[in-house]
Structure formats: C-alpha cells, structure tokens
Amino acid sequence: MHGDSTINPFLQRAVTECSGTSLKEGAVGLQIYPIIYQLVLLIIIIIIIYPIIHQLVLLIIIGQIQRSLTICVISTAQIITTLIRIPLPAIVLPFAALHRASFHSREI
C-alpha cells in the first residue's frame, strides 16, 4: 500500500480466512468466472428465446393452416351459394324420393 507491489498481509489473511482462497488463487478464479457467467447467460438465453422462436414457427404454420381452412370455407360458401341459386325442389325432391323408397321398403 506504500507504493510497493506486495500484497497487504492483513488483506491477504482476511481474504484467506473469509473465502478459503488466497488472493492469487482468487485472481485465477476471477478469470474463470466471466467464462462461466457467459455460459450461464447463453443457457438462459437459449431457455428463454428457444420457446419464443418455437411458438413463432408454430404460429406461422398455424397461420398457413388457417389460410387453407379459410380458402376451404370460402369454397364451401361459394358451393352453397351456387346450390341456393338452384331451385329448391331440384335439391329436395331427389332426397324425398329416396326417403319414400326406403320407407316403403321397410313396410314390405
């Protein structure tokens, strides 16, 4: 502390007693901590960001499916509107004839 580069013996003893390591060992540990810190940070980022990306991909896929379903619904609606333009007896009479035929076949 008086301009020389030696470690203060009191500080050395305090660090050793509190942490169980000397200042020199602690300095080596401090060089390792940033690597561990970055690895932990990377793992946390992967844990947090991976599900978000996964959900986005699923939403895109679901969006494609919904678009396909929308096209199917629109096509079905167009078919229904086309059928509505056909006179109602043309749709109902064949079903009525089938119903009568099946009803009469049960009586026999």
Backbone atoms as SQL, in Angstrom:
CREATE TABLE atoms (id INTEGER PRIMARY KEY, chain TEXT, resi INTEGER, resn TEXT, atom TEXT, x REAL, y REAL, z REAL);
INSERT INTO atoms VALUES
  (1, 'A', 1, 'MET', 'N', 0.801, -1.196, 0.000),
  (2, 'A', 1, 'MET', 'CA', 0.000, 0.000, 0.000),
  (3, 'A', 1, 'MET', 'C', 0.846, 1.263, 0.000),
  (4, 'A', 2, 'HIS', 'N', 2.146, 1.110, 0.256),
  (5, 'A', 2, 'HIS', 'CA', 3.035, 2.255, 0.319),
  (6, 'A', 2, 'HIS', 'C', 3.843, 2.384, -0.955),
  (7, 'A', 3, 'GLY', 'N', 3.253, 2.076, -2.102),
  (8, 'A', 3, 'GLY', 'CA', 3.936, 2.202, -3.367),
  (9, 'A', 3, 'GLY', 'C', 4.599, 0.916, -3.828),
  (10, 'A', 4, 'ASP', 'N', 4.704, -0.083, -2.969),
  (11, 'A', 4, 'ASP', 'CA', 5.305, -1.343, -3.418),
  (12, 'A', 4, 'ASP', 'C', 4.208, -2.278, -3.924),
  (13, 'A', 5, 'SER', 'N', 4.601, -3.303, -4.679),
  (14, 'A', 5, 'SER', 'CA', 3.633, -4.183, -5.332),
  (15, 'A', 5, 'SER', 'C', 3.302, -5.403, -4.486),
  (16, 'A', 6, 'THR', 'N', 3.784, -5.431, -3.236),
  (17, 'A', 6, 'THR', 'CA', 3.471, -6.585, -2.391),
  (18, 'A', 6, 'THR', 'C', 2.036, -6.478, -1.879),
  (19, 'A', 7, 'ILE', 'N', 1.442, -7.640, -1.597),
  (20, 'A', 7, 'ILE', 'CA', 0.062, -7.689, -1.115),
  (21, 'A', 7, 'ILE', 'C', 0.056, -7.403, 0.376),
  (22, 'A', 8, 'ASN', 'N', -0.856, -6.604, 0.806),
  (23, 'A', 8, 'ASN', 'CA', -1.006, -6.273, 2.214),
  (24, 'A', 8, 'ASN', 'C', -1.276, -7.567, 2.998),
  (25, 'A', 9, 'PRO', 'N', -0.419, -7.904, 3.976),
  (26, 'A', 9, 'PRO', 'CA', -0.593, -9.162, 4.701),
  (27, 'A', 9, 'PRO', 'C', -1.937, -9.242, 5.433),
  (28, 'A', 10, 'PHE', 'N', -2.420, -8.144, 5.951),
  (29, 'A', 10, 'PHE', 'CA', -3.710, -8.139, 6.637),
  (30, 'A', 10, 'PHE', 'C', -4.838, -8.476, 5.663),
  (31, 'A', 11, 'LEU', 'N', -4.777, -7.849, 4.470),
  (32, 'A', 11, 'LEU', 'CA', -5.787, -8.113, 3.433),
  (33, 'A', 11, 'LEU', 'C', -5.703, -9.560, 2.967),
  (34, 'A', 12, 'GLN', 'N', -4.444, -10.044, 2.811),
  (35, 'A', 12, 'GLN', 'CA', -4.239, -11.431, 2.385),
  (36, 'A', 12, 'GLN', 'C', -4.885, -12.387, 3.390),
  (37, 'A', 13, 'ARG', 'N', -4.623, -12.150, 4.686),
  (38, 'A', 13, 'ARG', 'CA', -5.146, -13.034, 5.720),
  (39, 'A', 13, 'ARG', 'C', -6.673, -12.948, 5.783),
  (40, 'A', 14, 'ALA', 'N', -7.240, -11.742, 5.617),
  (41, 'A', 14, 'ALA', 'CA', -8.693, -11.566, 5.667),
  (42, 'A', 14, 'ALA', 'C', -9.373, -12.311, 4.524),
  (43, 'A', 15, 'VAL', 'N', -8.796, -12.192, 3.322),
  (44, 'A', 15, 'VAL', 'CA', -9.377, -12.881, 2.165),
  (45, 'A', 15, 'VAL', 'C', -9.287, -14.384, 2.343),
  (46, 'A', 16, 'THR', 'N', -8.135, -14.864, 2.837),
  (47, 'A', 16, 'THR', 'CA', -7.949, -16.306, 3.014),
  (48, 'A', 16, 'THR', 'C', -8.926, -16.842, 4.055),
  (49, 'A', 17, 'GLU', 'N', -9.102, -16.105, 5.143),
  (50, 'A', 17, 'GLU', 'CA', -9.996, -16.576, 6.199),
  (51, 'A', 17, 'GLU', 'C', -11.463, -16.530, 5.753),
  (52, 'A', 18, 'CYS', 'N', -11.842, -15.523, 5.000),
  (53, 'A', 18, 'CYS', 'CA', -13.252, -15.376, 4.598),
  (54, 'A', 18, 'CYS', 'C', -13.629, -16.324, 3.473),
  (55, 'A', 19, 'SER', 'N', -12.760, -16.435, 2.473),
  (56, 'A', 19, 'SER', 'CA', -13.132, -17.198, 1.289),
  (57, 'A', 19, 'SER', 'C', -12.478, -18.568, 1.218),
  (58, 'A', 20, 'GLY', 'N', -11.436, -18.788, 1.992),
  (59, 'A', 20, 'GLY', 'CA', -10.737, -20.066, 1.928),
  (60, 'A', 20, 'GLY', 'C', -9.737, -20.118, 0.789),
  (61, 'A', 21, 'THR', 'N', -9.574, -19.035, 0.059),
  (62, 'A', 21, 'THR', 'CA', -8.591, -18.995, -1.027),
  (63, 'A', 21, 'THR', 'C', -7.704, -17.777, -0.839),
  (64, 'A', 22, 'SER', 'N', -6.513, -17.873, -1.360),
  (65, 'A', 22, 'SER', 'CA', -5.611, -16.722, -1.278),
  (66, 'A', 22, 'SER', 'C', -5.969, -15.736, -2.385),
  (67, 'A', 23, 'LEU', 'N', -5.398, -14.557, -2.339),
  (68, 'A', 23, 'LEU', 'CA', -5.680, -13.545, -3.362),
  (69, 'A', 23, 'LEU', 'C', -5.245, -14.011, -4.742),
  (70, 'A', 24, 'LYS', 'N', -4.087, -14.712, -4.815),
  (71, 'A', 24, 'LYS', 'CA', -3.606, -15.181, -6.128),
  (72, 'A', 24, 'LYS', 'C', -4.560, -16.230, -6.697),
  (73, 'A', 25, 'GLU', 'N', -5.018, -17.167, -5.832),
  (74, 'A', 25, 'GLU', 'CA', -5.989, -18.173, -6.305),
  (75, 'A', 25, 'GLU', 'C', -7.298, -17.497, -6.698),
  (76, 'A', 26, 'GLY', 'N', -7.687, -16.487, -5.920),
  (77, 'A', 26, 'GLY', 'CA', -8.903, -15.740, -6.224),
  (78, 'A', 26, 'GLY', 'C', -8.810, -15.034, -7.555),
  (79, 'A', 27, 'ALA', 'N', -7.635, -14.521, -7.891),
  (80, 'A', 27, 'ALA', 'CA', -7.454, -13.840, -9.167),
  (81, 'A', 27, 'ALA', 'C', -7.635, -14.813, -10.323),
  (82, 'A', 28, 'VAL', 'N', -7.140, -16.043, -10.153),
  (83, 'A', 28, 'VAL', 'CA', -7.332, -17.066, -11.194),
  (84, 'A', 28, 'VAL', 'C', -8.820, -17.371, -11.318),
  (85, 'A', 29, 'GLY', 'N', -9.509, -17.451, -10.145),
  (86, 'A', 29, 'GLY', 'CA', -10.941, -17.707, -10.169),
  (87, 'A', 29, 'GLY', 'C', -11.706, -16.608, -10.877),
  (88, 'A', 30, 'LEU', 'N', -11.291, -15.364, -10.707),
  (89, 'A', 30, 'LEU', 'CA', -11.964, -14.249, -11.357),
  (90, 'A', 30, 'LEU', 'C', -11.802, -14.287, -12.871),
  (91, 'A', 31, 'GLN', 'N', -10.728, -14.917, -13.341),
  (92, 'A', 31, 'GLN', 'CA', -10.560, -15.051, -14.796),
  (93, 'A', 31, 'GLN', 'C', -11.497, -16.121, -15.344),
  (94, 'A', 32, 'ILE', 'N', -11.840, -17.093, -14.507),
  (95, 'A', 32, 'ILE', 'CA', -12.733, -18.177, -14.949),
  (96, 'A', 32, 'ILE', 'C', -14.194, -17.733, -14.875),
  (97, 'A', 33, 'TYR', 'N', -14.546, -16.902, -13.896),
  (98, 'A', 33, 'TYR', 'CA', -15.937, -16.502, -13.694),
  (99, 'A', 33, 'TYR', 'C', -16.589, -15.882, -14.933),
  (100, 'A', 34, 'PRO', 'N', -15.903, -14.982, -15.679),
  (101, 'A', 34, 'PRO', 'CA', -16.578, -14.428, -16.863),
  (102, 'A', 34, 'PRO', 'C', -16.978, -15.490, -17.881),
  (103, 'A', 35, 'ILE', 'N', -16.157, -16.542, -18.015),
  (104, 'A', 35, 'ILE', 'CA', -16.491, -17.626, -18.953),
  (105, 'A', 35, 'ILE', 'C', -17.735, -18.359, -18.454),
  (106, 'A', 36, 'ILE', 'N', -17.747, -18.690, -17.145),
  (107, 'A', 36, 'ILE', 'CA', -18.909, -19.374, -16.565),
  (108, 'A', 36, 'ILE', 'C', -20.143, -18.477, -16.670),
  (109, 'A', 37, 'TYR', 'N', -19.950, -17.188, -16.380),
  (110, 'A', 37, 'TYR', 'CA', -21.049, -16.220, -16.459),
  (111, 'A', 37, 'TYR', 'C', -21.626, -16.177, -17.868),
  (112, 'A', 38, 'GLN', 'N', -20.740, -16.140, -18.874),
  (113, 'A', 38, 'GLN', 'CA', -21.220, -16.099, -20.263),
  (114, 'A', 38, 'GLN', 'C', -21.928, -17.393, -20.640),
  (115, 'A', 39, 'LEU', 'N', -21.427, -18.534, -20.155),
  (116, 'A', 39, 'LEU', 'CA', -22.096, -19.804, -20.445),
  (117, 'A', 39, 'LEU', 'C', -23.484, -19.854, -19.812),
  (118, 'A', 40, 'VAL', 'N', -23.564, -19.410, -18.543),
  (119, 'A', 40, 'VAL', 'CA', -24.872, -19.386, -17.869),
  (120, 'A', 40, 'VAL', 'C', -25.823, -18.442, -18.594),
  (121, 'A', 41, 'LEU', 'N', -25.309, -17.281, -18.995),
  (122, 'A', 41, 'LEU', 'CA', -26.126, -16.318, -19.732),
  (123, 'A', 41, 'LEU', 'C', -26.612, -16.915, -21.056),
  (124, 'A', 42, 'LEU', 'N', -25.724, -17.629, -21.746),
  (125, 'A', 42, 'LEU', 'CA', -26.084, -18.268, -23.017),
  (126, 'A', 42, 'LEU', 'C', -27.168, -19.317, -22.800),
  (127, 'A', 43, 'ILE', 'N', -27.023, -20.107, -21.738),
  (128, 'A', 43, 'ILE', 'CA', -28.025, -21.136, -21.443),
  (129, 'A', 43, 'ILE', 'C', -29.372, -20.486, -21.131),
  (130, 'A', 44, 'ILE', 'N', -29.348, -19.411, -20.339),
  (131, 'A', 44, 'ILE', 'CA', -30.596, -18.712, -20.003),
  (132, 'A', 44, 'ILE', 'C', -31.244, -18.147, -21.266),
  (133, 'A', 45, 'ILE', 'N', -30.430, -17.555, -22.140),
  (134, 'A', 45, 'ILE', 'CA', -30.962, -17.000, -23.393),
  (135, 'A', 45, 'ILE', 'C', -31.576, -18.110, -24.236),
  (136, 'A', 46, 'ILE', 'N', -30.894, -19.255, -24.305),
  (137, 'A', 46, 'ILE', 'CA', -31.433, -20.381, -25.083),
  (138, 'A', 46, 'ILE', 'C', -32.748, -20.856, -24.464),
  (139, 'A', 47, 'ILE', 'N', -32.786, -20.941, -23.137),
  (140, 'A', 47, 'ILE', 'CA', -34.004, -21.408, -22.461),
  (141, 'A', 47, 'ILE', 'C', -35.163, -20.442, -22.700),
  (142, 'A', 48, 'ILE', 'N', -34.880, -19.142, -22.734),
  (143, 'A', 48, 'ILE', 'CA', -35.943, -18.154, -22.899),
  (144, 'A', 48, 'ILE', 'C', -36.297, -17.962, -24.368),
  (145, 'A', 49, 'ILE', 'N', -35.297, -17.854, -25.234),
  (146, 'A', 49, 'ILE', 'CA', -35.551, -17.480, -26.629),
  (147, 'A', 49, 'ILE', 'C', -36.021, -18.677, -27.465),
  (148, 'A', 50, 'TYR', 'N', -35.529, -19.890, -27.172),
  (149, 'A', 50, 'TYR', 'CA', -35.929, -21.044, -27.978),
  (150, 'A', 50, 'TYR', 'C', -37.445, -21.252, -27.992),
  (151, 'A', 51, 'PRO', 'N', -38.124, -21.233, -26.825),
  (152, 'A', 51, 'PRO', 'CA', -39.592, -21.408, -26.877),
  (153, 'A', 51, 'PRO', 'C', -40.302, -20.313, -27.655),
  (154, 'A', 52, 'ILE', 'N', -39.771, -19.079, -27.582),
  (155, 'A', 52, 'ILE', 'CA', -40.397, -17.981, -28.321),
  (156, 'A', 52, 'ILE', 'C', -40.283, -18.235, -29.825),
  (157, 'A', 53, 'ILE', 'N', -39.081, -18.622, -30.270),
  (158, 'A', 53, 'ILE', 'CA', -38.893, -18.923, -31.699),
  (159, 'A', 53, 'ILE', 'C', -39.779, -20.109, -32.094),
  (160, 'A', 54, 'HIS', 'N', -39.843, -21.113, -31.211),
  (161, 'A', 54, 'HIS', 'CA', -40.677, -22.294, -31.477),
  (162, 'A', 54, 'HIS', 'C', -42.139, -21.881, -31.643),
  (163, 'A', 55, 'GLN', 'N', -42.626, -21.011, -30.759),
  (164, 'A', 55, 'GLN', 'CA', -44.009, -20.537, -30.848),
  (165, 'A', 55, 'GLN', 'C', -44.242, -19.749, -32.131),
  (166, 'A', 56, 'LEU', 'N', -43.260, -18.922, -32.506),
  (167, 'A', 56, 'LEU', 'CA', -43.409, -18.149, -33.747),
  (168, 'A', 56, 'LEU', 'C', -43.517, -19.074, -34.951),
  (169, 'A', 57, 'VAL', 'N', -42.675, -20.116, -34.976),
  (170, 'A', 57, 'VAL', 'CA', -42.740, -21.077, -36.088),
  (171, 'A', 57, 'VAL', 'C', -44.105, -21.764, -36.104),
  (172, 'A', 58, 'LEU', 'N', -44.577, -22.161, -34.909),
  (173, 'A', 58, 'LEU', 'CA', -45.900, -22.795, -34.842),
  (174, 'A', 58, 'LEU', 'C', -47.001, -21.850, -35.312),
  (175, 'A', 59, 'LEU', 'N', -46.906, -20.571, -34.912),
  (176, 'A', 59, 'LEU', 'CA', -47.913, -19.595, -35.340),
  (177, 'A', 59, 'LEU', 'C', -47.905, -19.422, -36.849),
  (178, 'A', 60, 'ILE', 'N', -46.706, -19.433, -37.441),
  (179, 'A', 60, 'ILE', 'CA', -46.620, -19.318, -38.901),
  (180, 'A', 60, 'ILE', 'C', -47.282, -20.528, -39.555),
  (181, 'A', 61, 'ILE', 'N', -46.982, -21.737, -39.016),
  (182, 'A', 61, 'ILE', 'CA', -47.590, -22.963, -39.571),
  (183, 'A', 61, 'ILE', 'C', -49.102, -22.922, -39.388),
  (184, 'A', 62, 'ILE', 'N', -49.550, -22.532, -38.167),
  (185, 'A', 62, 'ILE', 'CA', -50.996, -22.455, -37.907),
  (186, 'A', 62, 'ILE', 'C', -51.636, -21.415, -38.813),
  (187, 'A', 63, 'GLY', 'N', -50.925, -20.305, -39.053),
  (188, 'A', 63, 'GLY', 'CA', -51.428, -19.283, -39.971),
  (189, 'A', 63, 'GLY', 'C', -51.629, -19.842, -41.368),
  (190, 'A', 64, 'GLN', 'N', -50.680, -20.682, -41.819),
  (191, 'A', 64, 'GLN', 'CA', -50.823, -21.317, -43.129),
  (192, 'A', 64, 'GLN', 'C', -52.037, -22.244, -43.143),
  (193, 'A', 65, 'ILE', 'N', -52.209, -23.012, -42.050),
  (194, 'A', 65, 'ILE', 'CA', -53.357, -23.918, -41.963),
  (195, 'A', 65, 'ILE', 'C', -54.653, -23.109, -41.947),
  (196, 'A', 66, 'GLN', 'N', -54.659, -22.007, -41.179),
  (197, 'A', 66, 'GLN', 'CA', -55.866, -21.182, -41.123),
  (198, 'A', 66, 'GLN', 'C', -56.178, -20.583, -42.487),
  (199, 'A', 67, 'ARG', 'N', -55.131, -20.208, -43.222),
  (200, 'A', 67, 'ARG', 'CA', -55.368, -19.664, -44.557),
  (201, 'A', 67, 'ARG', 'C', -55.992, -20.745, -45.441),
  (202, 'A', 68, 'SER', 'N', -55.472, -21.973, -45.341),
  (203, 'A', 68, 'SER', 'CA', -56.043, -23.078, -46.123),
  (204, 'A', 68, 'SER', 'C', -57.490, -23.325, -45.722),
  (205, 'A', 69, 'LEU', 'N', -57.749, -23.306, -44.400),
  (206, 'A', 69, 'LEU', 'CA', -59.126, -23.501, -43.937),
  (207, 'A', 69, 'LEU', 'C', -60.035, -22.378, -44.413),
  (208, 'A', 70, 'THR', 'N', -59.512, -21.157, -44.420),
  (209, 'A', 70, 'THR', 'CA', -60.303, -20.029, -44.914),
  (210, 'A', 70, 'THR', 'C', -60.656, -20.231, -46.373),
  (211, 'A', 71, 'ILE', 'N', -59.680, -20.701, -47.160),
  (212, 'A', 71, 'ILE', 'CA', -59.948, -20.960, -48.586),
  (213, 'A', 71, 'ILE', 'C', -61.011, -22.048, -48.716),
  (214, 'A', 72, 'CYS', 'N', -60.911, -23.098, -47.858),
  (215, 'A', 72, 'CYS', 'CA', -61.918, -24.171, -47.902),
  (216, 'A', 72, 'CYS', 'C', -63.300, -23.639, -47.536),
  (217, 'A', 73, 'VAL', 'N', -63.360, -22.802, -46.504),
  (218, 'A', 73, 'VAL', 'CA', -64.649, -22.235, -46.084),
  (219, 'A', 73, 'VAL', 'C', -65.228, -21.357, -47.183),
  (220, 'A', 74, 'ILE', 'N', -64.369, -20.539, -47.805),
  (221, 'A', 74, 'ILE', 'CA', -64.844, -19.686, -48.902),
  (222, 'A', 74, 'ILE', 'C', -65.344, -20.543, -50.061),
  (223, 'A', 75, 'SER', 'N', -64.607, -21.613, -50.380),
  (224, 'A', 75, 'SER', 'CA', -65.039, -22.509, -51.464),
  (225, 'A', 75, 'SER', 'C', -66.369, -23.158, -51.112),
  (226, 'A', 76, 'THR', 'N', -66.489, -23.607, -49.865),
  (227, 'A', 76, 'THR', 'CA', -67.750, -24.214, -49.432),
  (228, 'A', 76, 'THR', 'C', -68.879, -23.206, -49.510),
  (229, 'A', 77, 'ALA', 'N', -68.602, -21.981, -49.091),
  (230, 'A', 77, 'ALA', 'CA', -69.629, -20.935, -49.158),
  (231, 'A', 77, 'ALA', 'C', -70.031, -20.672, -50.606),
  (232, 'A', 78, 'GLN', 'N', -69.061, -20.695, -51.503),
  (233, 'A', 78, 'GLN', 'CA', -69.385, -20.488, -52.921),
  (234, 'A', 78, 'GLN', 'C', -70.237, -21.635, -53.444),
  (235, 'A', 79, 'ILE', 'N', -69.913, -22.857, -53.018),
  (236, 'A', 79, 'ILE', 'CA', -70.717, -24.012, -53.444),
  (237, 'A', 79, 'ILE', 'C', -72.141, -23.879, -52.909),
  (238, 'A', 80, 'ILE', 'N', -72.263, -23.473, -51.639),
  (239, 'A', 80, 'ILE', 'CA', -73.599, -23.330, -51.031),
  (240, 'A', 80, 'ILE', 'C', -74.397, -22.246, -51.745),
  (241, 'A', 81, 'THR', 'N', -73.732, -21.118, -52.021),
  (242, 'A', 81, 'THR', 'CA', -74.459, -20.048, -52.720),
  (243, 'A', 81, 'THR', 'C', -74.852, -20.488, -54.124),
  (244, 'A', 82, 'THR', 'N', -74.024, -21.306, -54.740),
  (245, 'A', 82, 'THR', 'CA', -74.385, -21.840, -56.054),
  (246, 'A', 82, 'THR', 'C', -75.588, -22.774, -55.932),
  (247, 'A', 83, 'LEU', 'N', -75.592, -23.602, -54.887),
  (248, 'A', 83, 'LEU', 'CA', -76.713, -24.514, -54.668),
  (249, 'A', 83, 'LEU', 'C', -77.994, -23.754, -54.353),
  (250, 'A', 84, 'ILE', 'N', -77.864, -22.629, -53.641),
  (251, 'A', 84, 'ILE', 'CA', -79.051, -21.842, -53.304),
  (252, 'A', 84, 'ILE', 'C', -79.678, -21.274, -54.576),
  (253, 'A', 85, 'ARG', 'N', -78.851, -20.967, -55.558),
  (254, 'A', 85, 'ARG', 'CA', -79.391, -20.438, -56.822),
  (255, 'A', 85, 'ARG', 'C', -80.181, -21.502, -57.580),
  (256, 'A', 86, 'ILE', 'N', -79.835, -22.776, -57.348),
  (257, 'A', 86, 'ILE', 'CA', -80.597, -23.858, -57.977),
  (258, 'A', 86, 'ILE', 'C', -81.957, -23.900, -57.274),
  (259, 'A', 87, 'PRO', 'N', -83.034, -24.064, -58.000),
  (260, 'A', 87, 'PRO', 'CA', -84.353, -24.094, -57.359),
  (261, 'A', 87, 'PRO', 'C', -84.414, -25.174, -56.277),
  (262, 'A', 88, 'LEU', 'N', -85.064, -24.851, -55.188),
  (263, 'A', 88, 'LEU', 'CA', -85.125, -25.742, -54.033),
  (264, 'A', 88, 'LEU', 'C', -85.711, -27.121, -54.360),
  (265, 'A', 89, 'PRO', 'N', -86.759, -27.232, -55.148),
  (266, 'A', 89, 'PRO', 'CA', -87.291, -28.579, -55.438),
  (267, 'A', 89, 'PRO', 'C', -86.272, -29.483, -56.119),
  (268, 'A', 90, 'ALA', 'N', -85.368, -28.892, -56.896),
  (269, 'A', 90, 'ALA', 'CA', -84.374, -29.712, -57.588),
  (270, 'A', 90, 'ALA', 'C', -83.428, -30.372, -56.580),
  (271, 'A', 91, 'ILE', 'N', -83.255, -29.753, -55.418),
  (272, 'A', 91, 'ILE', 'CA', -82.391, -30.345, -54.389),
  (273, 'A', 91, 'ILE', 'C', -83.202, -31.285, -53.501),
  (274, 'A', 92, 'VAL', 'N', -84.413, -30.858, -53.113),
  (275, 'A', 92, 'VAL', 'CA', -85.189, -31.592, -52.111),
  (276, 'A', 92, 'VAL', 'C', -85.844, -32.843, -52.698),
  (277, 'A', 93, 'LEU', 'N', -86.372, -32.775, -53.928),
  (278, 'A', 93, 'LEU', 'CA', -87.131, -33.897, -54.488),
  (279, 'A', 93, 'LEU', 'C', -86.332, -35.195, -54.560),
  (280, 'A', 94, 'PRO', 'N', -85.083, -35.202, -55.004),
  (281, 'A', 94, 'PRO', 'CA', -84.360, -36.484, -55.020),
  (282, 'A', 94, 'PRO', 'C', -84.228, -37.093, -53.621),
  (283, 'A', 95, 'PHE', 'N', -83.984, -36.261, -52.598),
  (284, 'A', 95, 'PHE', 'CA', -83.883, -36.778, -51.238),
  (285, 'A', 95, 'PHE', 'C', -85.240, -37.289, -50.752),
  (286, 'A', 96, 'ALA', 'N', -86.294, -36.586, -51.121),
  (287, 'A', 96, 'ALA', 'CA', -87.637, -37.021, -50.721),
  (288, 'A', 96, 'ALA', 'C', -87.971, -38.363, -51.373),
  (289, 'A', 97, 'ALA', 'N', -87.588, -38.507, -52.641),
  (290, 'A', 97, 'ALA', 'CA', -87.845, -39.770, -53.338),
  (291, 'A', 97, 'ALA', 'C', -87.060, -40.906, -52.670),
  (292, 'A', 98, 'LEU', 'N', -85.820, -40.660, -52.306),
  (293, 'A', 98, 'LEU', 'CA', -85.019, -41.679, -51.614),
  (294, 'A', 98, 'LEU', 'C', -85.647, -42.036, -50.268),
  (295, 'A', 99, 'HIS', 'N', -86.126, -41.038, -49.550),
  (296, 'A', 99, 'HIS', 'CA', -86.732, -41.281, -48.243),
  (297, 'A', 99, 'HIS', 'C', -87.985, -42.131, -48.392),
  (298, 'A', 100, 'ARG', 'N', -88.831, -41.795, -49.401),
  (299, 'A', 100, 'ARG', 'CA', -90.044, -42.595, -49.648),
  (300, 'A', 100, 'ARG', 'C', -89.697, -44.021, -50.019),
  (301, 'A', 101, 'ALA', 'N', -88.692, -44.176, -50.848),
  (302, 'A', 101, 'ALA', 'CA', -88.314, -45.528, -51.288),
  (303, 'A', 101, 'ALA', 'C', -87.828, -46.351, -50.089),
  (304, 'A', 102, 'SER', 'N', -87.016, -45.761, -49.230),
  (305, 'A', 102, 'SER', 'CA', -86.518, -46.511, -48.071),
  (306, 'A', 102, 'SER', 'C', -87.658, -46.783, -47.081),
  (307, 'A', 103, 'PHE', 'N', -88.606, -45.857, -46.958),
  (308, 'A', 103, 'PHE', 'CA', -89.734, -46.028, -46.047),
  (309, 'A', 103, 'PHE', 'C', -90.628, -47.171, -46.530),
  (310, 'A', 104, 'HIS', 'N', -90.895, -47.234, -47.858),
  (311, 'A', 104, 'HIS', 'CA', -91.749, -48.282, -48.424),
  (312, 'A', 104, 'HIS', 'C', -91.061, -49.636, -48.353),
  (313, 'A', 105, 'SER', 'N', -89.734, -49.651, -48.477),
  (314, 'A', 105, 'SER', 'CA', -89.041, -50.945, -48.434),
  (315, 'A', 105, 'SER', 'C', -89.085, -51.525, -47.014),
  (316, 'A', 106, 'ARG', 'N', -89.188, -50.680, -45.979),
  (317, 'A', 106, 'ARG', 'CA', -89.294, -51.181, -44.602),
  (318, 'A', 106, 'ARG', 'C', -90.679, -51.793, -44.352),
  (319, 'A', 107, 'GLU', 'N', -91.709, -51.257, -45.041),
  (320, 'A', 107, 'GLU', 'CA', -93.056, -51.771, -44.825),
  (321, 'A', 107, 'GLU', 'C', -93.217, -53.173, -45.385),
  (322, 'A', 108, 'ILE', 'N', -92.477, -53.470, -46.420),
  (323, 'A', 108, 'ILE', 'CA', -92.661, -54.767, -47.092),
  (324, 'A', 108, 'ILE', 'C', -92.040, -55.898, -46.339);
